[in-house]
Amino acid sequence: MPEHVPPAAQAEGAFGWLDARRAERERAGLVRTLRPRQATSSLLDLASNDYLGLARHPEVTAAAAAAAERWGAGSTGSRLVTGTTALHGELETELAAFCGFEAALVFSSGYAANLAAVTALSSRESLIVSDADNHASLIDGCRLSRAHTLVAPHADPAAVRKLLDQPPGRYASALAVTDALFSVDGDAAPLPDLAAACREHGAGLLVDDAHGLGVLGARGRGAAHTAGLAGAPDVVATVTLSKSLGSQGGAVLGPARVIEHLVNAARTFIFDTGLNPAATGAALAALRLLRREPERAERVRAVAGALYRRLSDAGLAAVRPDAAVVSVRAPSPDEALAWAARCRAAGLVVGCFRPPSVPDGISRLRLTARADLTDEQVATAVATIAATA
Protein backbone atom coordinates (compact mmCIF):
# COMPACT_ATOMS: atom_id res chain seq x y z
CA MET A 1 0.00 0.00 0.00
CA PRO A 2 1.41 3.46 -0.88
CA GLU A 3 3.04 5.18 2.12
CA HIS A 4 1.10 8.45 1.77
CA VAL A 5 -2.33 6.82 2.12
CA PRO A 6 -4.08 8.25 5.22
CA PRO A 7 -4.35 5.87 8.22
CA ALA A 8 -8.16 6.11 8.09
CA ALA A 9 -8.14 4.70 4.57
CA GLN A 10 -5.72 1.96 5.60
CA ALA A 11 -8.11 0.92 8.36
CA GLU A 12 -10.89 0.27 5.83
CA GLY A 13 -9.35 -2.89 4.47
CA ALA A 14 -7.05 -3.98 1.69
CA PHE A 15 -8.59 -1.62 -0.86
CA GLY A 16 -9.69 1.21 1.38
CA TRP A 17 -6.98 3.40 -0.10
CA LEU A 18 -8.88 3.42 -3.42
CA ASP A 19 -11.45 5.80 -1.91
CA ALA A 20 -8.73 8.37 -1.33
CA ARG A 21 -7.62 7.99 -4.93
CA ARG A 22 -11.15 8.52 -6.19
CA ALA A 23 -11.48 11.65 -4.08
CA GLU A 24 -8.26 12.98 -5.58
CA ARG A 25 -9.57 12.35 -9.10
CA GLU A 26 -12.86 14.06 -8.30
CA ARG A 27 -11.09 17.15 -6.95
CA ALA A 28 -8.90 17.33 -10.07
CA GLY A 29 -11.81 16.80 -12.49
CA LEU A 30 -10.22 13.60 -13.78
CA VAL A 31 -12.90 10.96 -13.14
CA ARG A 32 -13.38 8.70 -16.16
CA THR A 33 -16.47 6.65 -16.87
CA LEU A 34 -17.48 4.13 -19.52
CA ARG A 35 -20.15 5.21 -21.99
CA PRO A 36 -21.45 2.24 -24.03
CA ARG A 37 -22.37 3.33 -27.54
CA GLN A 38 -25.35 2.03 -29.45
CA ALA A 39 -25.10 0.05 -32.67
CA THR A 40 -26.56 3.03 -34.51
CA SER A 41 -26.71 6.67 -33.53
CA SER A 42 -27.90 9.99 -34.89
CA LEU A 43 -24.90 11.74 -33.35
CA LEU A 44 -22.14 13.09 -35.59
CA ASP A 45 -18.96 11.27 -34.61
CA LEU A 46 -15.64 13.14 -34.49
CA ALA A 47 -14.21 11.04 -31.66
CA SER A 48 -13.46 7.63 -33.15
CA ASN A 49 -10.20 6.69 -34.87
CA ASP A 50 -12.01 5.22 -37.88
CA TYR A 51 -10.05 7.58 -40.13
CA LEU A 52 -11.04 6.07 -43.48
CA GLY A 53 -14.60 5.20 -42.51
CA LEU A 54 -13.99 1.47 -43.04
CA ALA A 55 -15.19 -0.02 -39.74
CA ARG A 56 -18.71 -0.39 -41.17
CA HIS A 57 -17.81 -0.72 -44.83
CA PRO A 58 -19.77 -3.67 -46.31
CA GLU A 59 -16.65 -5.33 -47.73
CA VAL A 60 -14.86 -5.13 -44.39
CA THR A 61 -17.74 -6.40 -42.26
CA ALA A 62 -18.47 -9.16 -44.78
CA ALA A 63 -14.83 -10.26 -44.63
CA ALA A 64 -14.99 -10.35 -40.83
CA ALA A 65 -18.12 -12.50 -40.92
CA ALA A 66 -16.69 -14.83 -43.56
CA ALA A 67 -13.47 -15.30 -41.56
CA ALA A 68 -15.40 -16.12 -38.39
CA GLU A 69 -17.59 -18.55 -40.29
CA ARG A 70 -14.59 -20.34 -41.81
CA TRP A 71 -11.99 -20.19 -39.03
CA GLY A 72 -14.13 -19.80 -35.90
CA ALA A 73 -14.80 -16.98 -33.47
CA GLY A 74 -11.42 -17.22 -31.74
CA SER A 75 -7.91 -18.06 -32.85
CA THR A 76 -7.86 -20.84 -30.19
CA GLY A 77 -4.30 -20.28 -28.99
CA SER A 78 -1.05 -18.38 -29.22
CA ARG A 79 0.39 -17.74 -32.67
CA LEU A 80 3.08 -20.38 -32.07
CA VAL A 81 0.58 -23.10 -31.17
CA THR A 82 -2.80 -22.98 -32.97
CA GLY A 83 -3.38 -19.22 -33.28
CA THR A 84 -1.93 -18.66 -36.75
CA THR A 85 -4.20 -19.05 -39.77
CA ALA A 86 -3.60 -18.56 -43.47
CA LEU A 87 -5.27 -15.16 -43.05
CA HIS A 88 -2.54 -14.01 -40.67
CA GLY A 89 0.11 -14.89 -43.23
CA GLU A 90 -1.74 -13.09 -46.03
CA LEU A 91 -2.18 -9.98 -43.92
CA GLU A 92 1.48 -9.92 -42.88
CA THR A 93 2.71 -10.34 -46.45
CA GLU A 94 0.41 -7.69 -47.91
CA LEU A 95 0.90 -5.23 -45.05
CA ALA A 96 4.70 -5.41 -45.32
CA ALA A 97 4.56 -4.94 -49.09
CA PHE A 98 2.12 -2.03 -48.87
CA CYS A 99 4.20 -0.17 -46.27
CA GLY A 100 7.50 -0.97 -47.99
CA PHE A 101 9.07 -3.25 -45.37
CA GLU A 102 10.66 -6.65 -45.73
CA ALA A 103 8.43 -8.47 -43.27
CA ALA A 104 5.61 -8.03 -40.76
CA LEU A 105 4.25 -9.73 -37.66
CA VAL A 106 0.64 -9.36 -36.48
CA PHE A 107 -0.27 -9.00 -32.79
CA SER A 108 -3.54 -8.95 -30.86
CA SER A 109 -3.31 -5.16 -30.39
CA GLY A 110 -1.19 -2.17 -31.27
CA TYR A 111 -0.29 -1.91 -27.59
CA ALA A 112 1.06 -5.46 -27.62
CA ALA A 113 3.00 -4.74 -30.81
CA ASN A 114 4.73 -1.75 -29.21
CA LEU A 115 5.56 -3.66 -26.04
CA ALA A 116 7.01 -6.45 -28.16
CA ALA A 117 9.14 -4.20 -30.35
CA VAL A 118 10.63 -2.17 -27.50
CA THR A 119 11.29 -5.04 -25.10
CA ALA A 120 12.61 -7.52 -27.66
CA LEU A 121 14.94 -4.99 -29.32
CA SER A 122 16.60 -3.91 -26.08
CA SER A 123 17.92 -5.32 -22.81
CA ARG A 124 19.38 -4.29 -19.47
CA GLU A 125 22.59 -3.43 -21.32
CA SER A 126 20.81 -1.18 -23.87
CA LEU A 127 20.19 2.53 -24.13
CA ILE A 128 16.76 3.79 -25.18
CA VAL A 129 16.07 7.42 -26.06
CA SER A 130 12.33 8.09 -25.92
CA ASP A 131 10.39 11.19 -26.99
CA ALA A 132 8.75 12.99 -24.07
CA ASP A 133 5.31 12.83 -25.72
CA ASN A 134 5.35 9.18 -26.74
CA HIS A 135 2.27 6.99 -26.40
CA ALA A 136 1.78 5.10 -23.15
CA SER A 137 2.47 1.78 -24.87
CA LEU A 138 5.97 2.92 -25.86
CA ILE A 139 6.59 4.29 -22.37
CA ASP A 140 5.48 1.01 -20.82
CA GLY A 141 7.71 -0.86 -23.26
CA CYS A 142 10.70 1.20 -22.12
CA ARG A 143 9.90 0.44 -18.48
CA LEU A 144 9.46 -3.28 -19.08
CA SER A 145 12.65 -3.51 -21.14
CA ARG A 146 14.74 -2.57 -18.08
CA ALA A 147 17.03 -0.71 -20.46
CA HIS A 148 18.60 2.58 -19.44
CA THR A 149 15.98 5.02 -20.77
CA LEU A 150 16.60 8.71 -21.38
CA VAL A 151 13.68 10.99 -22.24
CA ALA A 152 14.32 13.50 -25.02
CA PRO A 153 12.42 16.79 -25.36
CA HIS A 154 9.52 16.50 -27.76
CA ALA A 155 10.43 16.27 -31.47
CA ASP A 156 14.01 17.39 -30.90
CA PRO A 157 16.55 15.52 -33.08
CA ALA A 158 19.45 17.54 -31.67
CA ALA A 159 18.55 16.39 -28.16
CA VAL A 160 18.28 12.79 -29.35
CA ARG A 161 21.70 13.08 -30.99
CA LYS A 162 23.18 14.41 -27.76
CA LEU A 163 21.62 11.67 -25.62
CA LEU A 164 22.87 8.97 -27.98
CA ASP A 165 26.41 10.34 -27.74
CA GLN A 166 27.66 7.92 -25.11
CA PRO A 167 31.19 6.57 -24.47
CA PRO A 168 32.05 3.60 -26.73
CA GLY A 169 31.16 0.28 -25.17
CA ARG A 170 28.99 1.75 -22.44
CA TYR A 171 25.86 0.12 -23.89
CA ALA A 172 25.45 -3.08 -25.86
CA SER A 173 22.91 -1.45 -28.19
CA ALA A 174 20.94 1.76 -28.63
CA LEU A 175 17.41 2.48 -29.81
CA ALA A 176 15.50 5.72 -30.36
CA VAL A 177 11.73 5.41 -29.94
CA THR A 178 9.13 7.84 -31.24
CA ASP A 179 5.55 8.19 -32.39
CA ALA A 180 5.38 9.11 -36.06
CA LEU A 181 2.28 11.19 -35.36
CA PHE A 182 1.56 12.11 -31.77
CA SER A 183 -1.93 11.18 -30.67
CA VAL A 184 -2.79 14.28 -28.64
CA ASP A 185 -2.13 17.19 -31.02
CA GLY A 186 -1.55 15.16 -34.19
CA ASP A 187 1.86 16.69 -34.90
CA ALA A 188 4.47 14.75 -36.85
CA ALA A 189 7.90 13.65 -35.68
CA PRO A 190 10.92 14.83 -37.74
CA LEU A 191 11.68 11.29 -38.88
CA PRO A 192 14.48 11.98 -41.43
CA ASP A 193 16.44 14.02 -38.87
CA LEU A 194 15.85 11.41 -36.16
CA ALA A 195 17.08 8.67 -38.49
CA ALA A 196 20.20 10.69 -39.26
CA ALA A 197 20.90 11.16 -35.55
CA CYS A 198 20.51 7.42 -34.97
CA ARG A 199 22.80 6.48 -37.84
CA GLU A 200 25.55 8.74 -36.55
CA HIS A 201 25.63 6.60 -33.41
CA GLY A 202 24.76 3.16 -34.79
CA ALA A 203 21.35 3.19 -33.11
CA GLY A 204 18.13 1.68 -34.35
CA LEU A 205 14.98 3.74 -34.87
CA LEU A 206 11.56 2.46 -33.78
CA VAL A 207 8.62 4.41 -35.18
CA ASP A 208 5.04 3.97 -33.97
CA ASP A 209 3.05 4.72 -37.13
CA ALA A 210 -0.38 4.03 -35.66
CA HIS A 211 -1.80 7.35 -36.86
CA GLY A 212 0.10 7.46 -40.17
CA LEU A 213 -0.97 4.24 -41.85
CA GLY A 214 -3.82 4.94 -44.24
CA VAL A 215 -3.47 8.72 -43.84
CA LEU A 216 0.01 9.93 -44.76
CA GLY A 217 1.98 9.67 -47.96
CA ALA A 218 1.28 8.32 -51.40
CA ARG A 219 -1.70 5.97 -51.22
CA GLY A 220 -1.70 6.19 -47.42
CA ARG A 221 1.41 4.04 -47.02
CA GLY A 222 2.38 5.76 -43.78
CA ALA A 223 4.88 8.14 -42.23
CA ALA A 224 7.91 5.86 -42.45
CA HIS A 225 7.34 5.34 -46.17
CA THR A 226 6.79 9.07 -46.69
CA ALA A 227 10.08 9.83 -44.92
CA GLY A 228 11.97 7.38 -47.14
CA LEU A 229 12.72 5.07 -44.21
CA ALA A 230 10.57 2.07 -45.10
CA GLY A 231 12.69 -1.00 -45.72
CA ALA A 232 15.81 0.48 -44.14
CA PRO A 233 17.87 -2.13 -42.23
CA ASP A 234 17.97 0.02 -39.09
CA VAL A 235 14.31 1.09 -38.95
CA VAL A 236 11.35 -0.75 -37.44
CA ALA A 237 7.75 0.50 -37.52
CA THR A 238 4.67 -0.51 -35.60
CA VAL A 239 1.10 0.03 -36.78
CA THR A 240 -2.37 -0.58 -35.48
CA LEU A 241 -5.15 -2.27 -37.41
CA SER A 242 -7.83 -0.47 -35.36
CA LYS A 243 -7.63 3.02 -36.86
CA SER A 244 -7.44 3.44 -40.63
CA LEU A 245 -8.14 -0.25 -41.24
CA GLY A 246 -11.25 -0.18 -39.05
CA SER A 247 -10.52 -3.51 -37.37
CA GLN A 248 -8.46 -4.50 -34.33
CA GLY A 249 -4.91 -5.64 -33.68
CA GLY A 250 -1.42 -4.38 -34.42
CA ALA A 251 1.73 -5.28 -36.32
CA VAL A 252 5.48 -4.77 -36.31
CA LEU A 253 7.15 -4.07 -39.66
CA GLY A 254 10.85 -4.31 -40.32
CA PRO A 255 13.79 -6.36 -41.59
CA ALA A 256 13.17 -10.10 -41.75
CA ARG A 257 15.77 -10.77 -39.06
CA VAL A 258 13.94 -8.42 -36.68
CA ILE A 259 10.64 -10.20 -37.27
CA GLU A 260 12.31 -13.60 -36.79
CA HIS A 261 13.74 -12.36 -33.51
CA LEU A 262 10.31 -11.16 -32.31
CA VAL A 263 8.78 -14.57 -33.03
CA ASN A 264 11.36 -16.08 -30.71
CA ALA A 265 11.77 -13.36 -28.07
CA ALA A 266 8.69 -11.09 -27.83
CA ARG A 267 6.65 -12.09 -24.79
CA THR A 268 3.45 -10.39 -26.04
CA PHE A 269 3.70 -12.59 -29.12
CA ILE A 270 4.78 -15.88 -27.54
CA PHE A 271 2.37 -15.85 -24.60
CA ASP A 272 -0.66 -14.02 -26.01
CA THR A 273 -3.58 -15.51 -27.91
CA GLY A 274 -3.38 -14.69 -31.59
CA LEU A 275 -5.56 -12.05 -33.21
CA ASN A 276 -9.01 -13.52 -33.84
CA PRO A 277 -9.90 -14.52 -37.42
CA ALA A 278 -12.69 -11.95 -37.82
CA ALA A 279 -10.39 -9.03 -37.01
CA THR A 280 -7.66 -10.48 -39.21
CA GLY A 281 -10.00 -10.91 -42.17
CA ALA A 282 -11.48 -7.44 -41.69
CA ALA A 283 -8.03 -5.80 -41.60
CA LEU A 284 -6.99 -7.66 -44.74
CA ALA A 285 -10.13 -6.56 -46.59
CA ALA A 286 -9.64 -2.95 -45.44
CA LEU A 287 -6.03 -2.95 -46.62
CA ARG A 288 -7.06 -4.22 -50.04
CA LEU A 289 -9.80 -1.59 -50.21
CA LEU A 290 -7.29 1.16 -49.36
CA ARG A 291 -5.00 -0.06 -52.12
CA ARG A 292 -7.92 0.14 -54.53
CA GLU A 293 -9.18 3.53 -53.27
CA PRO A 294 -6.12 5.60 -52.28
CA GLU A 295 -8.18 8.78 -52.53
CA ARG A 296 -9.50 7.98 -49.04
CA ALA A 297 -6.12 9.01 -47.60
CA GLU A 298 -6.23 12.32 -49.47
CA ARG A 299 -9.77 12.97 -48.33
CA VAL A 300 -9.07 12.47 -44.61
CA ARG A 301 -6.18 14.95 -44.80
CA ALA A 302 -8.43 17.44 -46.58
CA VAL A 303 -11.11 17.06 -43.90
CA ALA A 304 -8.55 17.61 -41.14
CA GLY A 305 -7.30 20.76 -42.85
CA ALA A 306 -10.83 22.08 -43.24
CA LEU A 307 -11.59 21.46 -39.57
CA TYR A 308 -8.47 23.33 -38.50
CA ARG A 309 -9.12 26.34 -40.76
CA ARG A 310 -12.76 26.68 -39.75
CA LEU A 311 -12.00 26.28 -36.03
CA SER A 312 -9.22 28.86 -36.22
CA ASP A 313 -11.46 31.26 -38.14
CA ALA A 314 -13.99 30.87 -35.32
CA GLY A 315 -11.38 32.10 -32.87
CA LEU A 316 -10.70 28.76 -31.19
CA ALA A 317 -7.21 27.57 -30.14
CA ALA A 318 -6.91 24.75 -32.66
CA VAL A 319 -3.59 23.06 -33.39
CA ARG A 320 -2.58 22.67 -37.04
CA PRO A 321 -2.79 18.95 -37.91
CA ASP A 322 -0.14 16.96 -39.73
CA ALA A 323 -2.58 14.10 -40.35
CA ALA A 324 -6.10 13.28 -39.11
CA VAL A 325 -6.08 14.57 -35.51
CA VAL A 326 -7.15 18.14 -34.70
CA SER A 327 -7.06 19.34 -31.11
CA VAL A 328 -8.69 22.39 -29.54
CA ARG A 329 -7.27 23.68 -26.25
CA ALA A 330 -9.59 24.03 -23.24
CA PRO A 331 -9.08 26.16 -20.10
CA SER A 332 -9.18 23.28 -17.59
CA PRO A 333 -10.00 19.58 -17.20
CA ASP A 334 -13.46 20.40 -15.84
CA GLU A 335 -14.21 22.80 -18.68
CA ALA A 336 -12.96 20.34 -21.31
CA LEU A 337 -15.32 17.70 -19.91
CA ALA A 338 -18.23 20.14 -19.75
CA TRP A 339 -17.50 21.37 -23.28
CA ALA A 340 -17.53 17.82 -24.64
CA ALA A 341 -20.82 17.21 -22.81
CA ARG A 342 -22.37 20.32 -24.36
CA CYS A 343 -21.24 19.13 -27.80
CA ARG A 344 -22.87 15.75 -27.23
CA ALA A 345 -26.10 17.37 -26.10
CA ALA A 346 -26.02 19.32 -29.36
CA GLY A 347 -25.58 16.14 -31.42
CA LEU A 348 -21.78 15.98 -31.79
CA VAL A 349 -19.40 13.44 -30.23
CA VAL A 350 -15.84 14.66 -29.66
CA GLY A 351 -12.89 13.30 -27.72
CA CYS A 352 -11.91 14.87 -24.41
CA PHE A 353 -8.26 14.51 -23.41
CA ARG A 354 -7.22 15.42 -19.86
CA PRO A 355 -4.22 14.59 -17.67
CA PRO A 356 -2.61 12.09 -17.53
CA SER A 357 -3.46 11.43 -21.19
CA VAL A 358 -1.94 14.79 -22.19
CA PRO A 359 1.81 15.10 -21.61
CA ASP A 360 1.75 18.90 -21.37
CA GLY A 361 -1.04 18.98 -18.78
CA ILE A 362 -3.30 21.03 -21.07
CA SER A 363 -6.78 19.60 -21.52
CA ARG A 364 -8.38 19.76 -24.94
CA LEU A 365 -11.06 18.49 -27.22
CA ARG A 366 -9.62 15.97 -29.66
CA LEU A 367 -11.29 15.73 -33.04
CA THR A 368 -10.58 13.04 -35.60
CA ALA A 369 -11.16 13.66 -39.28
CA ARG A 370 -12.73 10.89 -41.33
CA ALA A 371 -12.66 10.34 -45.05
CA ASP A 372 -16.42 9.75 -45.12
CA LEU A 373 -17.36 13.12 -43.57
CA THR A 374 -19.08 15.52 -45.93
CA ASP A 375 -18.29 19.22 -46.20
CA GLU A 376 -21.69 19.93 -44.64
CA GLN A 377 -20.90 17.71 -41.65
CA VAL A 378 -17.56 19.48 -41.16
CA ALA A 379 -19.33 22.86 -41.13
CA THR A 380 -21.95 21.56 -38.68
CA ALA A 381 -19.27 20.18 -36.36
CA VAL A 382 -17.32 23.44 -36.26
CA ALA A 383 -20.46 25.48 -35.69
CA THR A 384 -21.43 23.22 -32.79
CA ILE A 385 -17.99 23.38 -31.17
CA ALA A 386 -17.88 27.16 -31.47
CA ALA A 387 -21.42 27.62 -30.15
CA THR A 388 -20.74 25.43 -27.09
CA ALA A 389 -17.31 26.88 -26.22
Protein Blocks (a to p, Z undefined) as FASTA:
>chain_A
ZZklcfklmmnojklmmmmmmmmmmmnopaccdddddfbdcbdcfkbcclnopmmgmklm
mmmmmmmmmnojbeoiafklmmpcfklmmmmmmmmmmnopabdcddfbfklmmmmmmmmm
gcfkbccdddfkbcfklmmmmmmnopacddddehilklmmmmmmccehkambdcddddfb
dfklopacdfklmmmmmmmnopacdddfklmgokgojhhnajklmnopgopakbccdddf
klmnopacddddddfklmmmmmmmmmklmmpccddfklmmmmmmmmmmmmmmmmlmmmmm
mmmmmmmmmmmmnopacdddfblbccdddfbfklmmmmmmmmmmnopacdddddfkbmnl
pacddddddfkbcfklmmmmmmmmmmmZZ
